[in-house]
């Protein structure tokens, strides 16, 4: 008898375990709502397709370069797709952050408070601490060309490896246990589950290009950024909601949008392999 993922979450609460996650139900970690799978518009997926088909003469022509040129929100509120006129001042004072989501842990307050009080060059020394650098927040641009070229080369290398050897769910043993797997956070709405890919975005992208339906992924992995299983029904108790940093309707809107694979307000038309817009 098959066991559903909600049943796994209930039976193995707080215990890491591996499940087969449908790639179409997996999302790029962060607020973009971009899905993986055969029909994915993820810029990693589309850029790998371009490279495999010989469509790009340079990185600047790639879907990834187009994405990072086109999606350049300057504030956290904008990156979440919130109305900046009604968003909390802390969300308007902070730039996009790599791990910030409405259900995040109270540790997110430190970065928000710091950006509200800092200005100009004072921001620079804390970039590593807050997760903000020119390459840290991969969901938003702009990004330097060398970084984009590096991402595409890594995708191509992984594709060659998997095509030659088959997919190995374990990365090199020199990495920590949690880093050896695709790791996902689970978003639960009623009896349905979607997955935020916290580790293994390149592997999920390559498997999407190769037409795979699912990926073995590690769930119930504890981390400091927030819960590894996010229940929509518990939104009123999310720390950022309780503190009034993000209004409950906005928090639920971000959850539902990402869950359903929809993009934030102001999101650009994405470029597909073949040079066409989405």
N, C-alpha and C positions, 0 to 999 in steps of 0.2 A: 504494500500500500504506500503510495507516494505521500510525503509530508510536505505541506506548503511552507513557504518562507515565514509567514506570520506564526505558524506553529513552531518552526525552528526557533524563532526569536523568543517565544514564550517558554519553550522547553530548555533552551540553552542560554537563558538570560545572563549577560555579563561574562559568558564563556566564549572565547574565540572559536569559530568553526568555519569550514569552507562550504560554500553553496554555489550552485550554478546560477549565475545572474544573467538574464536575457540582456544582451547588449543594447537593444532598443529601449530598455528600461533604465539604462545607466546614463548618468548626467555628468558633464564636466563639473568638477568641484567648483562651487561658487554660484553666483546669482544669474549666470547667462541662460540656464535652462537648456543648453545645447546637449542633444542626445547623441549616443553612439549608435552602432548598428548599420545595416545595409544602406539605409536612406539618410545617413548622418550628414549634416552640413558642418560638422566640426571642422575648423580650419586645418587641424592636423590630418584628418581623414582626407579632405579634398586636396590638400597639398601633396600628400603621398600619392594619391591617384594621378595628379598632374605629373609628378616625377616618374612614376612607373610608365606613363604613356608618352613620355618625352615632350610634354607640352610647354615646359618652362625653359627659357634660355638663361634666365637669371632668377635669383631669389626675389627680386623686386616685382616679378610678374606672378609670383605665387599667390594662392588663396590666403596663406598665412600672412604674408606681407600686406595684402589688401585688408585683411581683418584688423591687424594692428595699426594700420593707418586710419581705419574707419571708425573703430570703437575706442574712443579716447575720453571717457568721462573723467572729469577732474575732481569730483567729490565722491565720497562714499554713498551719499544719498542718490546721486545720479547713477552710479554703478548698480545699485539695488533696484533702480527703476522707480524710485519714490518721487512724489511731487516735492520739489525743493522748497516751494513756498510754505508747505505745512510740515516739512521734515524737521526733526529735532536739530537745534543749532550744532550739536556735536557731530551729527552726520553730515552737515553742510561744511563743517570746519575741517573734517578729516578727508584725506585722499582715499581712493580705493585701497582696501586692505586684503591681503591674500586669503585669510581664513575667516573673515567676518561674515556671519550669517545671523538672521534674527534670533535663532535658537542658540547662539553662541554662549560660552561660559562667561562668568563675571570677569575673567582675566582680560576680556575685550575692553573693559572700561579704561584700563591703563592707557592704551593707545589713543582712545577717544579723548580722554582728559588731556593727554599730553599735546595732541594736535590742536586742541582748543586754546591752550595757553602758549604754545610756541608759535614763532613766526620766522620767516626768512631763514638765514643760515643756521639758526638754532635747531632746525629739524635734522640736519645732516648727521650728527653723531649717533642718533637713536634709530637710524634706518634699519640696522640689523636687528635691533631689539623689537621693533614694531613690525617687522616683515615688509618694510617698504624700501624698494630699491628700483632701479630701472628695469630689472628683470624678475623681481620677486612675484609681482602680481600678474600672472600670465594671462588672466582673463581680459586684461585691458591693455591698450597700447598708449603711446607708441613704444616700440622696442628697437634696439640697435640691430642692424642687418646681421652682424656676426652671430647674434643670439638666435635669430630665426634660421639662419643657415645651419647652425648647430642642431636645432630641433629637427629639421628635415633630414639631415644626415643620420641622426639617431633613428628616426623612423625607417629610413631605407636600410640601415644596418639590421634593425630588428626584423624587418620584412624578409631580408635575405636569410637570416638565421632561422626564422620559423618556417620559411618555405623549404629550407634544406633539411632541417632536423625535426620539424614538428613543434607544436607549442609546448613549452615547459613552464608549468605554472610557478616553478621555483626559479628565482633569480640566483646569481652567484652566492655560494654559501658564506662568502666573506661578509655579506650584508647581514644585518640583524633579521631575526625571524619575521618581524612584521614587514620589513622591506623586501622580503623574498616573494611576496605575493601581491597580486592586485588586491588592494584594500578598499572597502566601500563602507560608507555610512548609509544606514537604512532610513528612508522616509516612509512613515506608515500613515495611511489615510484610510480609515475603515478597515476593510479586509485586503487592501491593495498596498503594495510596496514598490518604491522606486529607490535607486541607488546613486549616491554621490561618490564618484571615483576619487578617493583621497590619495591613493598611490597606485600608479600603473596606467596613467593617461596614454602613454605611448603604446603600451601593449594593447589597451582597449581599442586604440585607433587602428593599429595594424590588423587586429583580428576583425574589425569592422570592414576594412578594405578587402580582406580575404573571404568575406561572406560568412563568417562564423555567426551562429545565432546566440551563443552564450559564452561566458567566461567564468572559470572557477575563481571565486573571490573570497577573501577572508572578511567575515563580519564580526561584530561585537569586539572591536579593537578599541580599547580605551585611549583617550588622548586629552590634551589640555584645552583644545579649542572649543569643546562642547560635547554633547552626548553623541555616542556612536549610533544610537537608534533614536530617531526624532519622531515623536508621536504628535500629529496635528491636534489631537484632542487635548494635549497638555499645553497648548500655546499660551494660555493665560498665566502659566507658571514659568515660562521662559524668563531668565533673569533680565534680559534687555526690555522685555515687555513689562515686567513688574516694576522696573526702575523708571519706566516712562520714556526710555530712549527711542523706542519704536512702538507706535500705536498698534494695538491688537489687530485691527483690520488690515494695516499695512503688512504686519508680520504674516498673517494668514494669506494675503495676496502673494507675497514672495514665495511662501511655501507652495501654494497651489500652482503658481506659474512654473516654478522649477519642476514640480511633480509632473505636470502635464507637458513639459518640454516647450514652454513658451518663453519668448525673449522679453527683456525689460523695455519699458517705454524709451523711445529714441534709438533703439538698436538698428544698426545699418542693414541694408540688403546684403546678404552674404554672397560671395563669389563661389561658383562651382567649378570643378574641373571641366575643361572645355571652354572656359571663359565666359560662362553665362551667370547671371545673377540668380539668386534663389527665387 
